[in-house]
Amino acid sequence: MAIRISDECVACGSCLDACPEGAIAEGDIFAIDPAKCSECKTCVETCPIGAIIEE
């Protein structure tokens, strides 16, 4: 998977609402489920602090 949520995540929830696949799980730092992620990059574009990055 080429997309991940970095340690900079502040758990604001923007990506949760934006993900069309429901691939993001809540936590102190959110996580992306690679089995559900289609790599559409909606979360990357939605994150207000740039904590979701492409590798």
C-alpha positions as semicolon CSV with decimal commas, in nm:
position;residue;x (nm);y (nm);z (nm)
1;M;0,000;0,000;0,000
2;A;0,136;0,339;-0,095
3;I;-0,066;0,552;0,148
4;R;-0,015;0,574;0,522
5;I;-0,106;0,796;0,814
6;S;0,199;0,950;0,981
7;D;0,266;1,019;1,348
8;E;0,158;1,379;1,282
9;C;-0,208;1,265;1,286
10;V;-0,419;1,455;1,540
11;A;-0,723;1,224;1,500
12;C;-0,950;1,504;1,375
13;G;-1,172;1,263;1,182
14;S;-1,168;1,439;0,845
15;C;-1,040;1,129;0,670
16;L;-1,301;0,905;0,834
17;D;-1,584;1,101;0,678
18;A;-1,407;1,130;0,342
19;C;-1,302;0,768;0,283
20;P;-1,548;0,604;0,041
21;E;-1,422;0,255;0,131
22;G;-1,446;0,285;0,511
23;A;-1,080;0,187;0,526
24;I;-0,977;0,418;0,810
25;A;-0,992;0,306;1,173
26;E;-1,009;0,542;1,470
27;G;-0,745;0,554;1,741
28;D;-0,493;0,789;1,899
29;I;-0,344;0,794;1,552
30;F;-0,579;0,670;1,282
31;A;-0,482;0,372;1,065
32;I;-0,563;0,263;0,710
33;D;-0,677;-0,095;0,651
34;P;-0,486;-0,206;0,340
35;A;-0,745;-0,473;0,262
36;K;-1,016;-0,207;0,224
37;C;-0,812;0,082;0,079
38;S;-0,853;0,138;-0,296
39;E;-0,577;0,404;-0,293
40;C;-0,815;0,670;-0,427
41;K;-0,620;0,935;-0,232
42;T;-0,933;1,111;-0,107
43;C;-0,790;1,095;0,246
44;V;-0,461;1,250;0,131
45;E;-0,649;1,542;-0,023
46;T;-0,881;1,579;0,278
47;C;-0,629;1,577;0,563
48;P;-0,602;1,938;0,687
49;I;-0,250;1,896;0,827
50;G;-0,095;1,669;0,564
51;A;-0,057;1,371;0,797
52;I;-0,165;1,121;0,530
53;I;0,118;1,064;0,289
54;E;0,196;0,869;-0,026
55;E;0,511;0,662;-0,018
